[in-house]
Amino acid sequence: MVRVDERLTPSPWHKRFITWPLAGGATWLGIRLMEMLSIDTASNLGGAIARTIGPKLSVSNRARRNLRDCFPEWEDARIQAVVREMWDNLGRVAGEFPHMRHLDLSGGDPRVEVVGVEHIHALRDDGEAGIFFSAHLANWELLPRMAEPNGVKLHNVYRAMNAPLADKVLRQSAGRHEDELIPKGPGGAMRLARIMRNKGHIAMLVDQKLNEGIDAPFFDRPAKTAPALAVFALKYRCPVVPARVERLGGARFRVTFWPPIPLPDTGDAEADTLSLMTEVNGWIEGWIRETPGQWLWLHRRWGK
């Protein structure tokens, strides 16, 4: 007898020959359509579609639960407004994606204000490995693109899409060198280790849940947190630079880089890892509290 969940779960054959190709085709078509528009029109259109449809989807209930847990003092109207703003931002990210590679990120584009570029230059010139960390805030696709115009070759860790063709379309549309994109997983971890040994630079978005991660506080609750950043930073004693993207309105942004944060050095690797990831989570929490509608509250960050 076949259980209901088995009947509803696509078979590997179905995924390979139907679901995944359709996802790849839809991704290609969406990117081509947005690319035909100006960045402002694409951003506005993506935001309008997402904020209209997104709050009605069942997945938005997870965002509402997360917001209530993090901000128990908020009234329901404010939570609903932040969910709508979150979807607006997510739709804008999708609309802006094919236009990212055409932006001048060397400091000459009026759409992108850059603060703290000297901290990129410091990592460029110190002859050592280095790590930039950020979160899924505003248009997070800007961060890895800021380094090359300022002389730093940056390798970006990302989560590959389940549909291989869709993932390939996104990687090609990003307009970045293949060796700069490192998918999460064991193979990616080996590549990261090699980059760090060769005194390279990596960028990590560290605000998502990792089931095998360590429990580090985030909004006053333990959250499974990937320790890779701390493991690499403590092993190579390299600079760890906080980097934040803010949406200033429409397709206009501010990217801020801070000085490297101090690394703990107690001699207890486990305690130092927890200490550093607690510090990192604290930075991200502060950014989210300032612009809650620009964070992706859809994550199962606390296991819900």
C-alpha positions as MATLAB code, in Angstrom:
seq = 'MVRVDERLTPSPWHKRFITWPLAGGATWLGIRLMEMLSIDTASNLGGAIARTIGPKLSVSNRARRNLRDCFPEWEDARIQAVVREMWDNLGRVAGEFPHMRHLDLSGGDPRVEVVGVEHIHALRDDGEAGIFFSAHLANWELLPRMAEPNGVKLHNVYRAMNAPLADKVLRQSAGRHEDELIPKGPGGAMRLARIMRNKGHIAMLVDQKLNEGIDAPFFDRPAKTAPALAVFALKYRCPVVPARVERLGGARFRVTFWPPIPLPDTGDAEADTLSLMTEVNGWIEGWIRETPGQWLWLHRRWGK';
ca = [
       0.000    0.000    0.000;
       1.390    3.448   -0.973;
       1.229    6.122    1.693;
      -0.188    9.561    0.814;
       3.165   11.284    1.295;
       4.790    8.829   -1.119;
       2.174    9.558   -3.797;
       2.733   13.306   -3.426;
       6.516   13.138   -3.459;
       7.920   13.415   -7.010;
      10.008   10.434   -8.069;
      13.664   10.937   -9.096;
      12.598   10.322  -12.701;
       9.848   12.939  -12.434;
      12.258   15.477  -10.951;
      14.986   14.853  -13.496;
      12.884   14.976  -16.635;
       9.932   17.204  -15.700;
      10.180   19.240  -12.496;
      13.787   20.359  -12.758;
      13.720   21.235  -16.489;
      10.520   23.240  -15.942;
      12.144   25.073  -13.043;
      15.178   25.821  -15.200;
      13.021   27.105  -18.049;
      10.958   29.284  -15.730;
      14.116   30.705  -14.174;
      15.600   31.502  -17.587;
      12.374   33.160  -18.763;
      12.004   35.243  -15.597;
      15.575   36.499  -15.825;
      15.268   37.342  -19.522;
      12.034   39.270  -18.922;
      13.519   41.295  -16.064;
      16.660   41.914  -18.096;
      14.591   43.575  -20.820;
      13.417   46.191  -18.330;
      15.407   48.948  -16.645;
      16.672   48.113  -13.178;
      14.141   50.501  -11.612;
      11.193   49.020  -13.499;
      12.347   45.455  -12.813;
      12.799   46.233   -9.111;
       9.395   47.895   -8.834;
       7.649   45.123  -10.754;
       9.285   42.345   -8.763;
       8.438   44.093   -5.505;
       4.808   44.692   -6.511;
       4.238   41.059   -7.513;
       5.913   39.625   -4.413;
       4.245   41.895   -1.847;
       0.847   41.170   -3.412;
       1.155   37.378   -3.554;
       3.750   36.532   -0.905;
       1.836   37.419    2.295;
      -1.019   35.139    1.176;
       1.225   32.063    0.883;
       1.306   29.571    3.741;
       5.072   29.952    4.093;
       4.454   33.490    5.361;
       3.036   31.975    8.539;
       6.585   30.946    9.428;
       7.749   34.538    9.000;
       4.932   35.729   11.277;
       5.854   33.175   13.947;
       9.499   34.188   13.787;
       8.593   37.857   14.112;
       6.270   37.257   17.073;
       8.965   35.262   18.854;
      11.623   37.917   18.219;
       9.399   40.937   18.856;
       6.708   39.805   21.338;
       5.825   43.428   22.078;
       4.769   44.139   18.499;
       1.132   44.435   17.521;
      -0.211   42.260   14.725;
      -0.476   45.200   12.320;
       3.259   45.853   12.566;
       4.080   42.194   12.008;
       1.882   42.113    8.908;
       3.569   45.270    7.606;
       7.047   43.762    8.050;
       5.996   40.540    6.282;
       4.744   42.609    3.363;
       7.974   44.642    3.315;
      10.001   41.417    3.419;
       8.206   40.108    0.340;
       8.612   43.453   -1.406;
      12.353   43.300   -0.786;
      12.574   39.680   -1.958;
      10.722   40.497   -5.173;
      13.020   43.440   -5.767;
      16.076   41.207   -5.313;
      14.712   38.902   -8.026;
      13.966   41.800  -10.369;
      17.365   43.386   -9.831;
      19.371   40.166  -10.153;
      20.087   40.278  -13.916;
      21.124   43.942  -13.615;
      23.690   43.496  -10.830;
      26.603   42.795  -13.143;
      26.008   46.080  -14.992;
      26.357   48.279  -11.903;
      29.583   50.219  -11.378;
      30.666   49.105   -7.902;
      34.014   50.875   -7.894;
      32.447   53.839   -6.097;
      31.202   55.771   -9.112;
      27.601   54.533   -9.234;
      25.105   56.866   -7.542;
      22.872   53.871   -6.805;
      25.394   52.321   -4.448;
      26.863   54.212   -1.515;
      29.958   52.513   -0.101;
      31.111   53.093    3.476;
      34.363   51.701    4.835;
      35.987   50.721    1.544;
      39.354   51.141    3.286;
      38.670   47.864    5.104;
      38.518   46.060    1.753;
      41.810   47.671    0.804;
      43.358   46.573    4.101;
      42.558   42.941    3.357;
      43.781   43.407   -0.190;
      47.168   44.655    0.981;
      47.914   42.541    4.076;
      49.004   39.430    2.181;
      46.855   37.189    4.393;
      43.626   35.254    4.073;
      40.432   37.087    4.967;
      36.713   36.568    5.541;
      33.750   38.871    4.903;
      30.457   37.919    6.512;
      26.945   39.217    5.967;
      23.293   38.126    5.949;
      20.283   37.883    3.652;
      19.521   41.584    4.017;
      18.388   44.054    1.324;
      20.052   42.880   -1.921;
      22.740   40.579   -0.584;
      23.947   39.900   -4.135;
      25.813   43.216   -4.008;
      28.327   42.161   -1.367;
      30.463   39.658   -3.328;
      30.535   42.062   -6.270;
      32.096   44.869   -4.229;
      35.467   43.211   -3.800;
      36.807   42.793   -7.340;
      36.466   46.501   -8.302;
      38.555   47.186   -5.191;
      41.272   44.689   -6.012;
      40.130   41.645   -3.996;
      39.268   38.316   -5.616;
      36.400   37.085   -3.481;
      35.037   33.545   -3.380;
      31.357   33.458   -2.482;
      29.760   30.566   -0.604;
      26.198   29.920   -1.792;
      23.455   27.315   -1.533;
      22.944   25.620   -4.885;
      19.350   25.253   -6.089;
      17.834   21.770   -6.073;
      17.111   22.014   -9.800;
      20.500   21.758  -11.588;
      19.382   23.622  -14.721;
      17.914   26.501  -12.694;
      21.138   26.679  -10.682;
      23.192   26.779  -13.896;
      21.005   29.571  -15.313;
      21.450   31.649  -12.158;
      25.217   31.127  -12.090;
      25.577   32.131  -15.725;
      23.322   35.161  -15.278;
      25.369   36.304  -12.309;
      28.227   37.066  -14.689;
      30.861   35.876  -12.251;
      33.753   33.479  -12.754;
      32.841   29.879  -11.959;
      35.680   29.472   -9.461;
      34.317   32.386   -7.416;
      31.071   30.516   -6.611;
      31.403   27.755   -4.045;
      28.340   25.619   -3.242;
      27.764   24.575    0.337;
      28.631   20.981    1.190;
      31.678   18.759    1.762;
      33.195   19.570   -1.626;
      32.752   23.272   -1.028;
      34.371   22.990    2.395;
      37.456   21.418    0.845;
      37.674   24.233   -1.693;
      37.339   26.819    1.073;
      40.165   25.225    3.024;
      42.390   25.332   -0.051;
      41.545   28.994   -0.647;
      42.350   29.899    2.943;
      45.672   28.026    2.819;
      46.535   30.018   -0.298;
      45.716   33.290    1.499;
      42.540   33.910   -0.474;
      39.363   35.725    0.552;
      35.864   34.361    1.049;
      32.398   35.848    1.622;
      29.827   34.022    3.730;
      26.146   34.633    4.474;
      25.909   33.150    7.956;
      22.307   33.770    9.001;
      20.764   30.441    7.988;
      20.182   27.372   10.122;
      22.607   24.461    9.929;
      21.198   21.321   11.535;
      24.688   20.123   12.433;
      25.730   23.561   13.695;
      26.426   24.803   17.188;
      23.867   26.447   19.468;
      24.686   30.158   19.532;
      22.334   32.864   20.839;
      20.328   34.791   18.262;
      17.502   37.081   19.399;
      17.978   35.671   22.930;
      17.350   32.098   21.833;
      19.734   29.299   20.838;
      19.959   28.922   17.083;
      21.808   26.234   15.152;
      24.677   28.209   13.648;
      27.248   27.094   11.079;
      30.696   27.262   12.735;
      32.771   27.243    9.518;
      33.545   30.962    9.704;
      34.968   30.615   13.207;
      36.832   27.416   12.382;
      38.652   29.056    9.461;
      39.195   32.380   11.214;
      40.674   30.797   14.352;
      42.833   28.341   12.418;
      44.367   30.976   10.150;
      44.019   33.939   12.571;
      42.755   36.035    9.663;
      40.665   39.229    9.620;
      36.886   38.794    9.850;
      35.091   41.825    8.383;
      31.358   42.515    8.953;
      29.635   43.725    5.774;
      26.055   44.950    5.541;
      23.803   45.859    2.609;
      20.903   48.278    3.195;
      18.142   49.197    0.782;
      17.746   52.980    0.788;
      14.639   52.953   -1.394;
      13.897   51.301   -4.732;
      17.108   50.104   -6.397;
      19.411   52.250   -4.248;
      21.718   50.811   -1.625;
      24.333   51.415    1.019;
      27.083   48.827    1.568;
      29.023   49.209    4.800;
      32.254   47.464    5.764;
      33.533   47.556    9.348;
      37.011   46.972   10.781;
      37.826   43.327   11.514;
      36.303   42.050   14.735;
      38.662   40.787   17.489;
      39.288   37.045   17.523;
      39.103   35.169   20.856;
      42.245   33.303   21.859;
      41.714   31.406   25.100;
      43.314   28.186   23.909;
      39.945   26.406   24.111;
      38.929   25.888   20.471;
      35.321   24.958   21.277;
      34.792   27.947   23.569;
      36.467   30.315   21.116;
      34.293   29.031   18.260;
      31.133   29.647   20.280;
      32.379   33.067   21.371;
      33.142   34.183   17.823;
      29.861   32.909   16.361;
      27.973   34.580   19.209;
      29.686   37.838   18.245;
      28.811   37.301   14.571;
      25.174   36.551   15.403;
      25.099   39.712   17.495;
      26.202   41.819   14.533;
      23.528   40.297   12.306;
      20.821   40.679   14.949;
      21.662   44.366   15.281;
      21.323   44.900   11.541;
      17.989   43.063   11.457;
      16.593   45.085   14.355;
      17.369   48.282   12.444;
      15.702   47.147    9.189;
      13.525   44.102   10.000;
      11.611   44.295    6.725;
      14.817   43.755    4.745;
      15.648   40.352    6.273;
      14.420   37.007    4.957;
      12.204   35.851    7.839;
      11.204   32.722    5.927;
      14.170   30.716    7.251;
      13.583   27.989    9.834;
      16.234   29.754   11.882;
      15.079   28.363   15.228;
      13.839   25.001   14.062;
      10.225   26.033   13.464;
];
